[in-house]
Amino acid sequence: MKKLKIGPFGRIWRALFGGHAETDHKEEIRFNENSISLSRIPKAPHAFAYLFESFPSFTQTFCFREVEEMLNQGLQFPIFSMWMSADDSVQDFPSRLTGLTSYFPKNIRRWARKTQREEKNRIQAIRAQLASEWGKEKKRAEQTAWLIPILEQLEVRHVHVHFAGVATRTAYWMKKAAGIRYSFTAHANDFWVNSTSQEKHLADLLREAEFVVTETDFSVNWLSERFPSDAHKIHRVYNGISFNRFVRTNLFNPPRILSVGRYIEKKGFFDLIKACTTLKDEKFECLIVGQGALEKTLKQEVQNAGLEGKVFIVGPRTESEIADLLGSTSIFVLPCKTASDGGMDNLPTVIMEAMSASVPVVSTCLAGIPEMVVHGETGYLVNEGDCDALASAIRTLLHDPAAAEAMGARGRVLAQEKFDISKAVGSLKSLLTHYGALRNI
């Protein structure tokens, strides 16, 4: 049997909860019905790992692109995901990312009930601290207790997380319990909070993080104004894309208008359908790609507007299929708006994909979108909810394809300057290095 060395975080864990962090293993950590074979988990030579809520995910292509480019830039690391998304069967994710990913037990509560007394004691200790600081948080103690010993055996001392949600909350409690440090990328509705309890949690996450990344200057300013004591460690890193994935091919005839996103209120698809009603006499085909709770309602709206045969709610498509659609698209439209619950987009990745494919973009003056689309140069920006202005911008581009093509070409140049994946990941890697998150770099 191989005796694994106890690291500094293991000593902290033992000091907090008692028991023995240094035990005999057969390269395996066992928790009754669940076991994780360390020989099957990628090594962590840089003492670094990723932690996700759900990975890979259809709606979070920017995450798997970042991870893949991290590998391309020479980092080695394991990936841990709290669960698999049930909605990602249509996506064509890189297979090597799936091989790097280890998943939490499907039923973490069942694992907790059947685990050994020592682990039960640890869970109870975390749960008590949770209750004293945050109140009841379902599953957080179990998730924290499950992952800590694995990370310690891999000698991981820093995890990076996306979204200020349950995965970052788990990272927060791992730091509290075992000293494992974390950083996170805040995106949009995960930090645009409107409740006192959520704001307290966000303040805690920011305070304990080594650093925080967010996608736009807009969101850096938003966070810095609300949490001035942590402003020094909030950094802007744009999402990135690979430009060889999105190129202009042959334009579809009649002109194709394309929109892509989840079928939810903040994407503004009802405004797009209303604008298309105004444009009913123009020659075009409008495809709205995505998935979500509003799919049936959107289809009914198309039918009510008499737009069958012109506007199509086509459902989800893979990244490759979206790239093909963009290659033959005349205008990309995403009329983002503030939802009734306050939710809004920040830096929609699909806009930079359209720009990369040399497609002019029509969108709204919301959050970080003006950092992407230059009004009158790479497309048009209108006020959110202004369906008449939206229709007018689309009509202008339909009537002047030469100007539309020139805007698209300028958009690709701008996107290459701002959103190249190697630059974006290079910036994140530099931050990880600066804050001491990567060993042997």
Protein Blocks (a to p, Z undefined) as FASTA:
>chain_A
ZZddddfklmmmmmmngpjfbdcdehiacehjbccdfklpccdfkopacddfbdcdfklm
mlmmmmmmmmmnopacddddfbdcfklmmpccdfklmmmpccddfblmlmmmmmcfklmm
mmmmmmmmmmmmnopaehklmmmmmmmmmmmmnopabdcdehjafklmmmmmmmmmnopa
cddddfklmmmccbfklmmmmmmmmmmpmbdcdfbfklmmmmmmmmmmlmmmgccddddd
dfklpccfdddddddddddddddfklommmmmmmmmmmmmpccddddededjklmmmmmm
mmmnopghkaccebjadfklmmmmmmmcfbdcddddddfkopacfbdfklmmmmmnopac
ddddehjlmmmmcghkloccddehilklmmmmmmmmmmmmmlmmmmmmmmmmmmmmmmgm
klmmmmmmmmmmmnopaghZZ
